[in-house]
Amino acid sequence: MSLRFIGIDPNTGQGESPTVWVDENRGELVIQGWKPDAATEAECARFEVPGHAVGIPDHEQVVRVPARMVPILRKACDVAERAQLR
């Protein structure tokens, strides 16, 4: 695995460190965020997409990141997209 650090929440404090990396070999984003509360997780689990099972599979997890990290996520998307083009 080849993780490239992209950015961390600019308002990071003690115990608060939402972070974004890109796995350049796989062209994937790796996101560290806050665990959602039960209400958020339940709402996500109810979301329906045609052709997909409802719920969050056991091998997946919902995380929260602050909206102020949108520029970091955009940068990560650009890096991941370029990795796919190699």
PDB file of N, CA, C and O in Angstrom, chain B, residues numbered from 101:
ATOM      1  N   MET B 101       0.851  -1.172   0.000  1.00  0.00           N
ATOM      2  CA  MET B 101       0.000   0.000   0.000  1.00  0.00           C
ATOM      3  C   MET B 101       0.894   1.232   0.000  1.00  0.00           C
ATOM      4  O   MET B 101       1.927   1.265   0.669  1.00  0.00           O
ATOM      5  N   SER B 102       0.488   2.234  -0.752  1.00  0.00           N
ATOM      6  CA  SER B 102       1.250   3.466  -0.846  1.00  0.00           C
ATOM      7  C   SER B 102       0.332   4.632  -0.504  1.00  0.00           C
ATOM      8  O   SER B 102      -0.276   5.231  -1.391  1.00  0.00           O
ATOM      9  N   LEU B 103       0.235   4.952   0.780  1.00  0.00           N
ATOM     10  CA  LEU B 103      -0.631   6.055   1.193  1.00  0.00           C
ATOM     11  C   LEU B 103       0.096   7.384   1.042  1.00  0.00           C
ATOM     12  O   LEU B 103       1.252   7.540   1.436  1.00  0.00           O
ATOM     13  N   ARG B 104      -0.613   8.322   0.465  1.00  0.00           N
ATOM     14  CA  ARG B 104      -0.108   9.692   0.345  1.00  0.00           C
ATOM     15  C   ARG B 104      -0.971  10.581   1.225  1.00  0.00           C
ATOM     16  O   ARG B 104      -2.179  10.685   1.008  1.00  0.00           O
ATOM     17  N   PHE B 105      -0.366  11.219   2.212  1.00  0.00           N
ATOM     18  CA  PHE B 105      -1.076  12.140   3.090  1.00  0.00           C
ATOM     19  C   PHE B 105      -1.537  13.338   2.277  1.00  0.00           C
ATOM     20  O   PHE B 105      -0.752  13.945   1.549  1.00  0.00           O
ATOM     21  N   ILE B 106      -2.830  13.678   2.408  1.00  0.00           N
ATOM     22  CA  ILE B 106      -3.377  14.832   1.686  1.00  0.00           C
ATOM     23  C   ILE B 106      -3.631  15.987   2.635  1.00  0.00           C
ATOM     24  O   ILE B 106      -3.243  17.120   2.348  1.00  0.00           O
ATOM     25  N   GLY B 107      -4.274  15.720   3.755  1.00  0.00           N
ATOM     26  CA  GLY B 107      -4.550  16.816   4.676  1.00  0.00           C
ATOM     27  C   GLY B 107      -5.267  16.364   5.921  1.00  0.00           C
ATOM     28  O   GLY B 107      -5.817  15.265   5.991  1.00  0.00           O
ATOM     29  N   ILE B 108      -5.246  17.250   6.910  1.00  0.00           N
ATOM     30  CA  ILE B 108      -5.902  17.015   8.197  1.00  0.00           C
ATOM     31  C   ILE B 108      -6.804  18.205   8.488  1.00  0.00           C
ATOM     32  O   ILE B 108      -6.542  19.314   8.023  1.00  0.00           O
ATOM     33  N   ASP B 109      -7.852  17.981   9.248  1.00  0.00           N
ATOM     34  CA  ASP B 109      -8.779  19.050   9.624  1.00  0.00           C
ATOM     35  C   ASP B 109      -7.982  20.245  10.137  1.00  0.00           C
ATOM     36  O   ASP B 109      -7.215  20.111  11.091  1.00  0.00           O
ATOM     37  N   PRO B 110      -8.153  21.419   9.514  1.00  0.00           N
ATOM     38  CA  PRO B 110      -7.367  22.586   9.931  1.00  0.00           C
ATOM     39  C   PRO B 110      -7.669  23.036  11.358  1.00  0.00           C
ATOM     40  O   PRO B 110      -6.882  23.780  11.943  1.00  0.00           O
ATOM     41  N   ASN B 111      -8.777  22.605  11.921  1.00  0.00           N
ATOM     42  CA  ASN B 111      -9.120  22.975  13.293  1.00  0.00           C
ATOM     43  C   ASN B 111      -8.858  21.833  14.268  1.00  0.00           C
ATOM     44  O   ASN B 111      -9.482  21.758  15.327  1.00  0.00           O
ATOM     45  N   THR B 112      -7.939  20.949  13.911  1.00  0.00           N
ATOM     46  CA  THR B 112      -7.634  19.790  14.739  1.00  0.00           C
ATOM     47  C   THR B 112      -7.196  20.211  16.131  1.00  0.00           C
ATOM     48  O   THR B 112      -6.384  21.119  16.309  1.00  0.00           O
ATOM     49  N   GLY B 113      -7.762  19.521  17.110  1.00  0.00           N
ATOM     50  CA  GLY B 113      -7.396  19.743  18.507  1.00  0.00           C
ATOM     51  C   GLY B 113      -7.030  18.413  19.125  1.00  0.00           C
ATOM     52  O   GLY B 113      -6.796  17.437  18.412  1.00  0.00           O
ATOM     53  N   GLN B 114      -6.981  18.364  20.425  1.00  0.00           N
ATOM     54  CA  GLN B 114      -6.654  17.124  21.122  1.00  0.00           C
ATOM     55  C   GLN B 114      -7.736  16.078  20.861  1.00  0.00           C
ATOM     56  O   GLN B 114      -8.915  16.328  21.111  1.00  0.00           O
ATOM     57  N   GLY B 115      -7.347  14.932  20.369  1.00  0.00           N
ATOM     58  CA  GLY B 115      -8.297  13.849  20.136  1.00  0.00           C
ATOM     59  C   GLY B 115      -9.207  14.064  18.942  1.00  0.00           C
ATOM     60  O   GLY B 115     -10.137  13.287  18.729  1.00  0.00           O
ATOM     61  N   GLU B 116      -8.960  15.087  18.173  1.00  0.00           N
ATOM     62  CA  GLU B 116      -9.778  15.417  17.003  1.00  0.00           C
ATOM     63  C   GLU B 116      -8.857  15.495  15.801  1.00  0.00           C
ATOM     64  O   GLU B 116      -8.113  16.464  15.653  1.00  0.00           O
ATOM     65  N   SER B 117      -8.898  14.479  14.936  1.00  0.00           N
ATOM     66  CA  SER B 117      -7.955  14.536  13.822  1.00  0.00           C
ATOM     67  C   SER B 117      -8.491  13.902  12.542  1.00  0.00           C
ATOM     68  O   SER B 117      -7.844  13.012  11.989  1.00  0.00           O
ATOM     69  N   PRO B 118      -9.668  14.338  12.051  1.00  0.00           N
ATOM     70  CA  PRO B 118     -10.102  13.834  10.759  1.00  0.00           C
ATOM     71  C   PRO B 118      -9.001  14.081   9.716  1.00  0.00           C
ATOM     72  O   PRO B 118      -8.471  15.187   9.605  1.00  0.00           O
ATOM     73  N   THR B 119      -8.671  13.034   8.961  1.00  0.00           N
ATOM     74  CA  THR B 119      -7.532  13.067   8.053  1.00  0.00           C
ATOM     75  C   THR B 119      -7.901  12.385   6.746  1.00  0.00           C
ATOM     76  O   THR B 119      -8.755  11.499   6.720  1.00  0.00           O
ATOM     77  N   VAL B 120      -7.252  12.802   5.659  1.00  0.00           N
ATOM     78  CA  VAL B 120      -7.493  12.202   4.351  1.00  0.00           C
ATOM     79  C   VAL B 120      -6.161  11.794   3.733  1.00  0.00           C
ATOM     80  O   VAL B 120      -5.201  12.564   3.721  1.00  0.00           O
ATOM     81  N   TRP B 121      -6.124  10.568   3.222  1.00  0.00           N
ATOM     82  CA  TRP B 121      -4.994  10.054   2.457  1.00  0.00           C
ATOM     83  C   TRP B 121      -5.527   9.532   1.135  1.00  0.00           C
ATOM     84  O   TRP B 121      -6.733   9.342   0.976  1.00  0.00           O
ATOM     85  N   VAL B 122      -4.626   9.299   0.182  1.00  0.00           N
ATOM     86  CA  VAL B 122      -4.963   8.612  -1.057  1.00  0.00           C
ATOM     87  C   VAL B 122      -4.045   7.405  -1.165  1.00  0.00           C
ATOM     88  O   VAL B 122      -2.830   7.520  -0.997  1.00  0.00           O
ATOM     89  N   ASP B 123      -4.634   6.245  -1.446  1.00  0.00           N
ATOM     90  CA  ASP B 123      -3.860   5.055  -1.779  1.00  0.00           C
ATOM     91  C   ASP B 123      -3.632   5.139  -3.280  1.00  0.00           C
ATOM     92  O   ASP B 123      -4.516   4.811  -4.070  1.00  0.00           O
ATOM     93  N   GLU B 124      -2.447   5.578  -3.665  1.00  0.00           N
ATOM     94  CA  GLU B 124      -2.161   5.819  -5.084  1.00  0.00           C
ATOM     95  C   GLU B 124      -2.100   4.527  -5.895  1.00  0.00           C
ATOM     96  O   GLU B 124      -2.353   4.548  -7.100  1.00  0.00           O
ATOM     97  N   ASN B 125      -1.773   3.416  -5.263  1.00  0.00           N
ATOM     98  CA  ASN B 125      -1.749   2.137  -5.979  1.00  0.00           C
ATOM     99  C   ASN B 125      -3.155   1.676  -6.342  1.00  0.00           C
ATOM    100  O   ASN B 125      -3.367   1.106  -7.412  1.00  0.00           O
ATOM    101  N   ARG B 126      -4.104   1.919  -5.461  1.00  0.00           N
ATOM    102  CA  ARG B 126      -5.468   1.453  -5.686  1.00  0.00           C
ATOM    103  C   ARG B 126      -6.393   2.549  -6.204  1.00  0.00           C
ATOM    104  O   ARG B 126      -7.513   2.265  -6.629  1.00  0.00           O
ATOM    105  N   GLY B 127      -5.931   3.806  -6.172  1.00  0.00           N
ATOM    106  CA  GLY B 127      -6.774   4.909  -6.608  1.00  0.00           C
ATOM    107  C   GLY B 127      -7.970   5.110  -5.695  1.00  0.00           C
ATOM    108  O   GLY B 127      -9.079   5.382  -6.156  1.00  0.00           O
ATOM    109  N   GLU B 128      -7.736   4.972  -4.381  1.00  0.00           N
ATOM    110  CA  GLU B 128      -8.824   5.078  -3.406  1.00  0.00           C
ATOM    111  C   GLU B 128      -8.517   6.143  -2.359  1.00  0.00           C
ATOM    112  O   GLU B 128      -7.358   6.408  -2.041  1.00  0.00           O
ATOM    113  N   LEU B 129      -9.574   6.744  -1.832  1.00  0.00           N
ATOM    114  CA  LEU B 129      -9.435   7.674  -0.718  1.00  0.00           C
ATOM    115  C   LEU B 129      -9.492   6.881   0.579  1.00  0.00           C
ATOM    116  O   LEU B 129     -10.260   5.926   0.698  1.00  0.00           O
ATOM    117  N   VAL B 130      -8.685   7.275   1.542  1.00  0.00           N
ATOM    118  CA  VAL B 130      -8.718   6.695   2.884  1.00  0.00           C
ATOM    119  C   VAL B 130      -9.048   7.856   3.813  1.00  0.00           C
ATOM    120  O   VAL B 130      -8.306   8.835   3.887  1.00  0.00           O
ATOM    121  N   ILE B 131     -10.175   7.737   4.524  1.00  0.00           N
ATOM    122  CA  ILE B 131     -10.671   8.852   5.331  1.00  0.00           C
ATOM    123  C   ILE B 131     -10.811   8.433   6.781  1.00  0.00           C
ATOM    124  O   ILE B 131     -11.433   7.418   7.096  1.00  0.00           O
ATOM    125  N   GLN B 132     -10.224   9.229   7.652  1.00  0.00           N
ATOM    126  CA  GLN B 132     -10.395   9.062   9.089  1.00  0.00           C
ATOM    127  C   GLN B 132     -11.345  10.155   9.542  1.00  0.00           C
ATOM    128  O   GLN B 132     -11.144  11.330   9.231  1.00  0.00           O
ATOM    129  N   GLY B 133     -12.366   9.775  10.266  1.00  0.00           N
ATOM    130  CA  GLY B 133     -13.321  10.770  10.738  1.00  0.00           C
ATOM    131  C   GLY B 133     -13.918  10.356  12.068  1.00  0.00           C
ATOM    132  O   GLY B 133     -13.476   9.394  12.695  1.00  0.00           O
ATOM    133  N   TRP B 134     -14.915  11.090  12.481  1.00  0.00           N
ATOM    134  CA  TRP B 134     -15.576  10.794  13.745  1.00  0.00           C
ATOM    135  C   TRP B 134     -16.605   9.693  13.549  1.00  0.00           C
ATOM    136  O   TRP B 134     -17.267   9.629  12.514  1.00  0.00           O
ATOM    137  N   LYS B 135     -16.735   8.840  14.533  1.00  0.00           N
ATOM    138  CA  LYS B 135     -17.784   7.828  14.494  1.00  0.00           C
ATOM    139  C   LYS B 135     -19.126   8.547  14.585  1.00  0.00           C
ATOM    140  O   LYS B 135     -19.278   9.484  15.369  1.00  0.00           O
ATOM    141  N   PRO B 136     -20.095   8.114  13.787  1.00  0.00           N
ATOM    142  CA  PRO B 136     -21.397   8.773  13.841  1.00  0.00           C
ATOM    143  C   PRO B 136     -22.172   8.356  15.083  1.00  0.00           C
ATOM    144  O   PRO B 136     -21.933   7.293  15.656  1.00  0.00           O
ATOM    145  N   ASP B 137     -23.104   9.215  15.488  1.00  0.00           N
ATOM    146  CA  ASP B 137     -23.983   8.817  16.579  1.00  0.00           C
ATOM    147  C   ASP B 137     -25.000   7.807  16.047  1.00  0.00           C
ATOM    148  O   ASP B 137     -25.115   7.607  14.838  1.00  0.00           O
ATOM    149  N   ALA B 138     -25.723   7.183  16.950  1.00  0.00           N
ATOM    150  CA  ALA B 138     -26.662   6.121  16.561  1.00  0.00           C
ATOM    151  C   ALA B 138     -27.738   6.630  15.605  1.00  0.00           C
ATOM    152  O   ALA B 138     -28.143   5.907  14.696  1.00  0.00           O
ATOM    153  N   ALA B 139     -28.204   7.860  15.795  1.00  0.00           N
ATOM    154  CA  ALA B 139     -29.252   8.408  14.928  1.00  0.00           C
ATOM    155  C   ALA B 139     -28.747   8.582  13.492  1.00  0.00           C
ATOM    156  O   ALA B 139     -29.469   8.281  12.542  1.00  0.00           O
ATOM    157  N   THR B 140     -27.521   9.060  13.333  1.00  0.00           N
ATOM    158  CA  THR B 140     -26.950   9.228  11.992  1.00  0.00           C
ATOM    159  C   THR B 140     -26.762   7.877  11.322  1.00  0.00           C
ATOM    160  O   THR B 140     -27.092   7.706  10.148  1.00  0.00           O
ATOM    161  N   GLU B 141     -26.231   6.921  12.070  1.00  0.00           N
ATOM    162  CA  GLU B 141     -26.008   5.592  11.516  1.00  0.00           C
ATOM    163  C   GLU B 141     -27.335   4.954  11.092  1.00  0.00           C
ATOM    164  O   GLU B 141     -27.417   4.319  10.041  1.00  0.00           O
ATOM    165  N   ALA B 142     -28.362   5.127  11.911  1.00  0.00           N
ATOM    166  CA  ALA B 142     -29.677   4.563  11.585  1.00  0.00           C
ATOM    167  C   ALA B 142     -30.253   5.222  10.335  1.00  0.00           C
ATOM    168  O   ALA B 142     -30.839   4.544   9.490  1.00  0.00           O
ATOM    169  N   GLU B 143     -30.090   6.534  10.213  1.00  0.00           N
ATOM    170  CA  GLU B 143     -30.600   7.228   9.032  1.00  0.00           C
ATOM    171  C   GLU B 143     -29.874   6.763   7.771  1.00  0.00           C
ATOM    172  O   GLU B 143     -30.504   6.545   6.735  1.00  0.00           O
ATOM    173  N   CYS B 144     -28.558   6.611   7.855  1.00  0.00           N
ATOM    174  CA  CYS B 144     -27.791   6.115   6.703  1.00  0.00           C
ATOM    175  C   CYS B 144     -28.226   4.698   6.341  1.00  0.00           C
ATOM    176  O   CYS B 144     -28.301   4.349   5.163  1.00  0.00           O
ATOM    177  N   ALA B 145     -28.508   3.898   7.340  1.00  0.00           N
ATOM    178  CA  ALA B 145     -28.892   2.502   7.109  1.00  0.00           C
ATOM    179  C   ALA B 145     -30.254   2.394   6.424  1.00  0.00           C
ATOM    180  O   ALA B 145     -30.551   1.382   5.789  1.00  0.00           O
ATOM    181  N   ARG B 146     -31.070   3.417   6.549  1.00  0.00           N
ATOM    182  CA  ARG B 146     -32.404   3.399   5.919  1.00  0.00           C
ATOM    183  C   ARG B 146     -32.385   3.896   4.475  1.00  0.00           C
ATOM    184  O   ARG B 146     -33.356   3.715   3.741  1.00  0.00           O
ATOM    185  N   PHE B 147     -31.283   4.522   4.069  1.00  0.00           N
ATOM    186  CA  PHE B 147     -31.180   5.113   2.737  1.00  0.00           C
ATOM    187  C   PHE B 147     -31.300   4.025   1.684  1.00  0.00           C
ATOM    188  O   PHE B 147     -30.605   3.011   1.747  1.00  0.00           O
ATOM    189  N   GLU B 148     -32.170   4.234   0.728  1.00  0.00           N
ATOM    190  CA  GLU B 148     -32.403   3.231  -0.305  1.00  0.00           C
ATOM    191  C   GLU B 148     -31.833   3.681  -1.647  1.00  0.00           C
ATOM    192  O   GLU B 148     -32.042   4.813  -2.083  1.00  0.00           O
ATOM    193  N   VAL B 149     -31.120   2.782  -2.279  1.00  0.00           N
ATOM    194  CA  VAL B 149     -30.579   2.984  -3.624  1.00  0.00           C
ATOM    195  C   VAL B 149     -31.096   1.831  -4.462  1.00  0.00           C
ATOM    196  O   VAL B 149     -30.873   0.672  -4.114  1.00  0.00           O
ATOM    197  N   PRO B 150     -31.784   2.122  -5.561  1.00  0.00           N
ATOM    198  CA  PRO B 150     -32.311   1.035  -6.389  1.00  0.00           C
ATOM    199  C   PRO B 150     -31.230   0.022  -6.767  1.00  0.00           C
ATOM    200  O   PRO B 150     -30.149   0.391  -7.225  1.00  0.00           O
ATOM    201  N   GLY B 151     -31.540  -1.250  -6.568  1.00  0.00           N
ATOM    202  CA  GLY B 151     -30.612  -2.312  -6.929  1.00  0.00           C
ATOM    203  C   GLY B 151     -29.600  -2.664  -5.859  1.00  0.00           C
ATOM    204  O   GLY B 151     -28.751  -3.529  -6.074  1.00  0.00           O
ATOM    205  N   HIS B 152     -29.675  -2.006  -4.704  1.00  0.00           N
ATOM    206  CA  HIS B 152     -28.744  -2.280  -3.610  1.00  0.00           C
ATOM    207  C   HIS B 152     -29.509  -2.629  -2.345  1.00  0.00           C
ATOM    208  O   HIS B 152     -30.633  -2.174  -2.135  1.00  0.00           O
ATOM    209  N   ALA B 153     -28.887  -3.440  -1.511  1.00  0.00           N
ATOM    210  CA  ALA B 153     -29.497  -3.785  -0.230  1.00  0.00           C
ATOM    211  C   ALA B 153     -29.538  -2.542   0.659  1.00  0.00           C
ATOM    212  O   ALA B 153     -28.663  -1.680   0.574  1.00  0.00           O
ATOM    213  N   VAL B 154     -30.539  -2.460   1.493  1.00  0.00           N
ATOM    214  CA  VAL B 154     -30.650  -1.360   2.458  1.00  0.00           C
ATOM    215  C   VAL B 154     -29.783  -1.711   3.661  1.00  0.00           C
ATOM    216  O   VAL B 154     -29.737  -2.866   4.084  1.00  0.00           O
ATOM    217  N   GLY B 155     -29.109  -0.727   4.200  1.00  0.00           N
ATOM    218  CA  GLY B 155     -28.297  -0.949   5.394  1.00  0.00           C
ATOM    219  C   GLY B 155     -26.819  -0.749   5.108  1.00  0.00           C
ATOM    220  O   GLY B 155     -26.403  -0.574   3.962  1.00  0.00           O
ATOM    221  N   ILE B 156     -26.040  -0.780   6.175  1.00  0.00           N
ATOM    222  CA  ILE B 156     -24.597  -0.633   6.093  1.00  0.00           C
ATOM    223  C   ILE B 156     -23.995  -2.021   6.293  1.00  0.00           C
ATOM    224  O   ILE B 156     -24.140  -2.601   7.369  1.00  0.00           O
ATOM    225  N   PRO B 157     -23.328  -2.560   5.287  1.00  0.00           N
ATOM    226  CA  PRO B 157     -22.745  -3.890   5.428  1.00  0.00           C
ATOM    227  C   PRO B 157     -21.745  -3.941   6.586  1.00  0.00           C
ATOM    228  O   PRO B 157     -21.143  -2.926   6.935  1.00  0.00           O
ATOM    229  N   ASP B 158     -21.573  -5.105   7.171  1.00  0.00           N
ATOM    230  CA  ASP B 158     -20.662  -5.268   8.306  1.00  0.00           C
ATOM    231  C   ASP B 158     -19.226  -4.867   7.990  1.00  0.00           C
ATOM    232  O   ASP B 158     -18.481  -4.476   8.888  1.00  0.00           O
ATOM    233  N   HIS B 159     -18.833  -4.960   6.729  1.00  0.00           N
ATOM    234  CA  HIS B 159     -17.447  -4.639   6.366  1.00  0.00           C
ATOM    235  C   HIS B 159     -17.269  -3.164   5.982  1.00  0.00           C
ATOM    236  O   HIS B 159     -16.200  -2.774   5.513  1.00  0.00           O
ATOM    237  N   GLU B 160     -18.304  -2.346   6.176  1.00  0.00           N
ATOM    238  CA  GLU B 160     -18.227  -0.915   5.857  1.00  0.00           C
ATOM    239  C   GLU B 160     -18.570  -0.085   7.090  1.00  0.00           C
ATOM    240  O   GLU B 160     -19.166  -0.591   8.041  1.00  0.00           O
ATOM    241  N   GLN B 161     -18.187   1.200   7.067  1.00  0.00           N
ATOM    242  CA  GLN B 161     -18.432   2.093   8.196  1.00  0.00           C
ATOM    243  C   GLN B 161     -18.711   3.498   7.685  1.00  0.00           C
ATOM    244  O   GLN B 161     -18.061   3.963   6.748  1.00  0.00           O
ATOM    245  N   VAL B 162     -19.653   4.159   8.283  1.00  0.00           N
ATOM    246  CA  VAL B 162     -19.934   5.560   8.010  1.00  0.00           C
ATOM    247  C   VAL B 162     -19.058   6.392   8.943  1.00  0.00           C
ATOM    248  O   VAL B 162     -18.931   6.070  10.124  1.00  0.00           O
ATOM    249  N   VAL B 163     -18.449   7.466   8.420  1.00  0.00           N
ATOM    250  CA  VAL B 163     -17.682   8.393   9.256  1.00  0.00           C
ATOM    251  C   VAL B 163     -18.125   9.810   8.934  1.00  0.00           C
ATOM    252  O   VAL B 163     -18.666  10.077   7.861  1.00  0.00           O
ATOM    253  N   ARG B 164     -17.895  10.696   9.859  1.00  0.00           N
ATOM    254  CA  ARG B 164     -18.197  12.112   9.665  1.00  0.00           C
ATOM    255  C   ARG B 164     -16.887  12.891   9.542  1.00  0.00           C
ATOM    256  O   ARG B 164     -15.923  12.623  10.259  1.00  0.00           O
ATOM    257  N   VAL B 165     -16.870  13.852   8.628  1.00  0.00           N
ATOM    258  CA  VAL B 165     -15.760  14.805   8.537  1.00  0.00           C
ATOM    259  C   VAL B 165     -16.382  16.194   8.408  1.00  0.00           C
ATOM    260  O   VAL B 165     -17.459  16.333   7.828  1.00  0.00           O
ATOM    261  N   PRO B 166     -15.725  17.219   8.936  1.00  0.00           N
ATOM    262  CA  PRO B 166     -16.307  18.551   8.871  1.00  0.00           C
ATOM    263  C   PRO B 166     -16.305  19.113   7.449  1.00  0.00           C
ATOM    264  O   PRO B 166     -15.408  18.823   6.656  1.00  0.00           O
ATOM    265  N   ALA B 167     -17.305  19.906   7.145  1.00  0.00           N
ATOM    266  CA  ALA B 167     -17.429  20.509   5.819  1.00  0.00           C
ATOM    267  C   ALA B 167     -16.230  21.396   5.486  1.00  0.00           C
ATOM    268  O   ALA B 167     -15.930  21.609   4.312  1.00  0.00           O
ATOM    269  N   ARG B 168     -15.550  21.907   6.492  1.00  0.00           N
ATOM    270  CA  ARG B 168     -14.375  22.754   6.223  1.00  0.00           C
ATOM    271  C   ARG B 168     -13.261  21.956   5.544  1.00  0.00           C
ATOM    272  O   ARG B 168     -12.288  22.539   5.067  1.00  0.00           O
ATOM    273  N   MET B 169     -13.396  20.616   5.498  1.00  0.00           N
ATOM    274  CA  MET B 169     -12.389  19.776   4.840  1.00  0.00           C
ATOM    275  C   MET B 169     -12.695  19.549   3.361  1.00  0.00           C
ATOM    276  O   MET B 169     -11.991  18.782   2.705  1.00  0.00           O
ATOM    277  N   VAL B 170     -13.725  20.194   2.822  1.00  0.00           N
ATOM    278  CA  VAL B 170     -14.075  20.015   1.408  1.00  0.00           C
ATOM    279  C   VAL B 170     -12.875  20.286   0.489  1.00  0.00           C
ATOM    280  O   VAL B 170     -12.653  19.499  -0.431  1.00  0.00           O
ATOM    281  N   PRO B 171     -12.090  21.353   0.688  1.00  0.00           N
ATOM    282  CA  PRO B 171     -10.934  21.548  -0.193  1.00  0.00           C
ATOM    283  C   PRO B 171      -9.931  20.391  -0.123  1.00  0.00           C
ATOM    284  O   PRO B 171      -9.326  20.040  -1.136  1.00  0.00           O
ATOM    285  N   ILE B 172      -9.754  19.807   1.043  1.00  0.00           N
ATOM    286  CA  ILE B 172      -8.847  18.673   1.203  1.00  0.00           C
ATOM    287  C   ILE B 172      -9.406  17.461   0.471  1.00  0.00           C
ATOM    288  O   ILE B 172      -8.663  16.732  -0.187  1.00  0.00           O
ATOM    289  N   LEU B 173     -10.712  17.244   0.582  1.00  0.00           N
ATOM    290  CA  LEU B 173     -11.342  16.123  -0.124  1.00  0.00           C
ATOM    291  C   LEU B 173     -11.262  16.305  -1.635  1.00  0.00           C
ATOM    292  O   LEU B 173     -11.042  15.339  -2.366  1.00  0.00           O
ATOM    293  N   ARG B 174     -11.439  17.545  -2.109  1.00  0.00           N
ATOM    294  CA  ARG B 174     -11.296  17.806  -3.550  1.00  0.00           C
ATOM    295  C   ARG B 174      -9.887  17.473  -4.032  1.00  0.00           C
ATOM    296  O   ARG B 174      -9.704  16.860  -5.083  1.00  0.00           O
ATOM    297  N   LYS B 175      -8.897  17.888  -3.245  1.00  0.00           N
ATOM    298  CA  LYS B 175      -7.512  17.596  -3.602  1.00  0.00           C
ATOM    299  C   LYS B 175      -7.297  16.081  -3.639  1.00  0.00           C
ATOM    300  O   LYS B 175      -6.652  15.567  -4.553  1.00  0.00           O
ATOM    301  N   ALA B 176      -7.835  15.370  -2.650  1.00  0.00           N
ATOM    302  CA  ALA B 176      -7.688  13.911  -2.598  1.00  0.00           C
ATOM    303  C   ALA B 176      -8.353  13.268  -3.808  1.00  0.00           C
ATOM    304  O   ALA B 176      -7.814  12.318  -4.377  1.00  0.00           O
ATOM    305  N   CYS B 177      -9.511  13.770  -4.206  1.00  0.00           N
ATOM    306  CA  CYS B 177     -10.189  13.234  -5.390  1.00  0.00           C
ATOM    307  C   CYS B 177      -9.336  13.435  -6.636  1.00  0.00           C
ATOM    308  O   CYS B 177      -9.243  12.536  -7.472  1.00  0.00           O
ATOM    309  N   ASP B 178      -8.717  14.598  -6.771  1.00  0.00           N
ATOM    310  CA  ASP B 178      -7.847  14.866  -7.925  1.00  0.00           C
ATOM    311  C   ASP B 178      -6.652  13.918  -7.940  1.00  0.00           C
ATOM    312  O   ASP B 178      -6.297  13.383  -8.990  1.00  0.00           O
ATOM    313  N   VAL B 179      -6.029  13.707  -6.779  1.00  0.00           N
ATOM    314  CA  VAL B 179      -4.874  12.813  -6.689  1.00  0.00           C
ATOM    315  C   VAL B 179      -5.293  11.385  -7.033  1.00  0.00           C
ATOM    316  O   VAL B 179      -4.600  10.701  -7.786  1.00  0.00           O
ATOM    317  N   ALA B 180      -6.424  10.931  -6.486  1.00  0.00           N
ATOM    318  CA  ALA B 180      -6.905   9.570  -6.761  1.00  0.00           C
ATOM    319  C   ALA B 180      -7.234   9.399  -8.230  1.00  0.00           C
ATOM    320  O   ALA B 180      -6.946   8.356  -8.818  1.00  0.00           O
ATOM    321  N   GLU B 181      -7.836  10.415  -8.826  1.00  0.00           N
ATOM    322  CA  GLU B 181      -8.179  10.338 -10.252  1.00  0.00           C
ATOM    323  C   GLU B 181      -6.912  10.235 -11.108  1.00  0.00           C
ATOM    324  O   GLU B 181      -6.860   9.449 -12.054  1.00  0.00           O
ATOM    325  N   ARG B 182      -5.897  11.029 -10.775  1.00  0.00           N
ATOM    326  CA  ARG B 182      -4.641  10.954 -11.520  1.00  0.00           C
ATOM    327  C   ARG B 182      -3.991   9.582 -11.354  1.00  0.00           C
ATOM    328  O   ARG B 182      -3.400   9.059 -12.298  1.00  0.00           O
ATOM    329  N   ALA B 183      -4.096   8.995 -10.158  1.00  0.00           N
ATOM    330  CA  ALA B 183      -3.532   7.663  -9.924  1.00  0.00           C
ATOM    331  C   ALA B 183      -4.197   6.630 -10.811  1.00  0.00           C
ATOM    332  O   ALA B 183      -3.539   5.693 -11.264  1.00  0.00           O
ATOM    333  N   GLN B 184      -5.491   6.780 -11.070  1.00  0.00           N
ATOM    334  CA  GLN B 184      -6.219   5.847 -11.921  1.00  0.00           C
ATOM    335  C   GLN B 184      -5.787   5.977 -13.379  1.00  0.00           C
ATOM    336  O   GLN B 184      -5.908   5.021 -14.145  1.00  0.00           O
ATOM    337  N   LEU B 185      -5.286   7.141 -13.769  1.00  0.00           N
ATOM    338  CA  LEU B 185      -4.925   7.398 -15.162  1.00  0.00           C
ATOM    339  C   LEU B 185      -3.542   6.876 -15.527  1.00  0.00           C
ATOM    340  O   LEU B 185      -3.186   6.849 -16.705  1.00  0.00           O
ATOM    341  N   ARG B 186      -2.764   6.465 -14.544  1.00  0.00           N
ATOM    342  CA  ARG B 186      -1.410   5.963 -14.827  1.00  0.00           C
ATOM    343  C   ARG B 186      -1.439   4.681 -15.595  1.00  0.00           C
ATOM    344  O   ARG B 186      -0.387   4.128 -15.913  1.00  0.00           O
TER     345      ARG B 186
END
